[in-house]
Amino acid sequence: MNYDLHIHSGLSPCAEDEMSPNNIVRMAKLNQLDLIAVCDHNSLKQQAILAHVAKMAHLNYLYGLELQSIEEVHILAYFKHQDECQKMQAWLQSVQSDQVNKPEYFGNQNLYGIEDEIIGYEEVALIHSLNANLDECITVIHQNHGKAVLAHIYDRRNGIIEQLGFIPSQLNIDGIELNQVKDIERFKLEYPQYSELPCFINSDAHRLSEIKECAYPISTSEYEAFWRSS
């Protein structure tokens, strides 16, 4: 399966308004992707509509989320079922910042309907860190039957190495996201204790033109093994 498991919708303040459910799915299909996940910042409120639109287009969809811990580290969370998202969203709301979004500074936080119409706006500023540390975020992801993947560990702000300078030992993660294939060998050499974890190459797309083309496949067996891992 060709995949892109880190795309943002217009709910994320740093994404373009063009990142609506149907636009994302159409671009993914145009790029011959088989599996996508949309991972908005600190919110799962757009997931039900995204999953529905993907299903109607016969595109495999994985429920996704990008959390920002109190250390300002980004963690991707993946879920198989909508009810897991609902429980996770309840927890997110208990640890979110109480700051109101300022679109003129941070960007719009649009909620879209089935036809890409804007049906609401998220008032809470999703750009801010959650009031939960890295370990707490990972623990809650697992408690809700999700998988935790460290986001863009090299080269980007809010990657764990940019923020902390290293990946702590014995971190209970399920995978690593890298920006380039060439970084896989570097990661395995620098962090041999995590060398058996799956490495994902995603786009972190904030505009339609950034969504990956079908260059990074994952086999069905590899995908199943990712979900079997503890």
Secondary structure, DSSP 8 states (H G I E B T S, - for coil): -BEEEEE--TTSTTS-TT--HHHHHHHHHHTT-SEEEE--BT--TTHHHHHHHHHHTT-EE-EEEEEE-TT--EEEEEESSHHHHHHHHHHHHHHS---B--HHHH---EEE-TTS-EEEE--B-TTS--SS-HHHHHHHHHHTT-EEEE---SSSTTSHHHHHSS--TT---SEEEESSTTHHHHHHHH-GGGTTS-EEE---BSSGGGS--S--B--HHHHHHHHH--
